[in-house]
Amino acid sequence: MADYQASLFGQRVMLRPLGLSDFGAWHDVRTTSADWLLKWEPQRIANQPDPTYDRDAFAIRCSARQRERQLGTGFGFGIFVEGQFCGEINISSIQRGPFQNAYIGYWIDRRFAGQGIMPEAVVVLLRFAFEDLHLHRVQVSIIPRNDASRRVVEKLGLRNEGTALRYLEINGVWEDHVRYAITSEEWVQRRDELAATWLTTPDR
């Protein structure tokens, strides 16, 4: 397994793996933005400790992400702006062989939404996916009515490949998801444009 850099950088954002020292900031953001976030996430398994409130559960979560990184099956990052934790982005379910595919997921603190932070973070992670991991295809799946999340990929011009019916369990319901994708060929064609817009230009 290659020794990939732990932190990734855009113009404003830094992406790095979360550790136990981030528990306080994680707890603050997850509790403050609970009503904004939980309706878009899988239902938590009953009788299992919640990493939002349980420091040991958060440590286990961080260890699981580190193990994925070691195996090359996934890379999870906290999103930081001027040193402040404001969300997460991850690339998961990495598949090699003839597929060379992975999935991006993300969430952001409500207080930071609408500031162009997440599109920038996605471009940083796409650069990592295609230029460091050498994947061929990256997908993002979003509930159709999640307008805020869809705006991120639509700002970036990711290709809409249609709707997958009852695709994922979200908050106890099997939800349809719109599937967006970009391939390495598209990345090569568009990386300079995306970098100029999201990684080097101060005005959004």
C-alpha positions, 0 to 999 in steps of 0.5 A, spaced: 500 500 500 502 506 498 504 511 503 499 517 501 499 523 505 495 524 511 492 531 509 490 534 503 489 542 501 485 546 497 485 554 497 481 555 504 480 547 506 484 542 509 482 535 509 485 530 514 483 524 518 480 525 525 483 523 531 481 522 538 483 530 540 477 532 535 472 529 539 470 535 542 469 539 536 465 533 533 460 533 538 459 540 538 458 540 530 454 534 530 449 536 536 448 543 533 447 541 526 443 535 528 436 537 525 440 539 519 444 532 518 440 526 521 434 526 516 439 525 511 443 519 514 442 512 515 438 510 522 443 509 528 443 501 530 439 501 536 443 499 543 450 501 540 453 507 543 453 514 539 460 517 537 456 524 538 456 523 545 461 517 547 468 518 546 470 511 546 465 510 540 468 516 537 475 513 538 473 506 535 470 510 529 477 513 528 480 507 528 476 504 523 477 509 518 484 508 519 484 501 518 480 503 511 486 507 509 491 502 511 487 497 507 486 502 501 478 501 501 477 508 504 479 515 506 475 519 511 477 526 512 475 532 517 474 538 513 477 544 517 477 552 515 482 556 518 483 550 523 476 550 525 472 543 524 466 544 520 464 537 517 467 531 513 468 528 506 470 521 505 471 516 499 469 509 500 468 502 497 474 503 493 474 497 488 480 495 484 480 490 478 476 492 472 472 497 476 476 502 479 470 505 482 469 509 489 463 513 492 464 520 495 460 522 501 460 529 505 456 533 510 457 540 513 456 544 519 450 548 518 453 554 520 458 553 514 453 551 509 452 555 502 460 558 503 463 554 497 466 550 502 464 543 500 465 544 493 472 546 494 473 540 498 470 535 493 474 538 488 480 537 493 478 529 494 477 528 486 484 530 485 486 525 490 482 520 487 484 521 480 491 523 481 493 519 487 489 513 487 488 512 480 481 511 480 477 511 473 470 513 476 467 516 482 460 517 484 456 521 489 449 518 490 444 523 493 436 523 495 432 527 490 429 532 495 436 534 498 437 540 495 443 543 498 447 536 497 445 536 490 447 544 489 454 541 490 455 536 485 451 541 480 456 547 481 461 542 479 458 539 473 458 532 475 454 528 470 447 526 472 446 518 471 439 518 473 435 515 479 436 509 483 430 507 486 430 505 493 437 505 493 439 506 500 436 506 507 436 513 510 433 514 517 429 508 517 426 509 509 429 506 503 430 512 499 431 513 492 438 517 490 440 521 484 447 518 482 452 523 479 459 521 476 465 523 473 471 519 470 478 520 469 477 522 462 472 527 464 477 529 470 483 530 465 479 535 461 476 539 466 481 539 472 484 546 470 477 549 470 475 546 476 482 548 480 481 555 477 474 556 479 475 552 486 482 552 488 485 558 486 480 564 486 478 567 492 471 570 489 466 565 489 
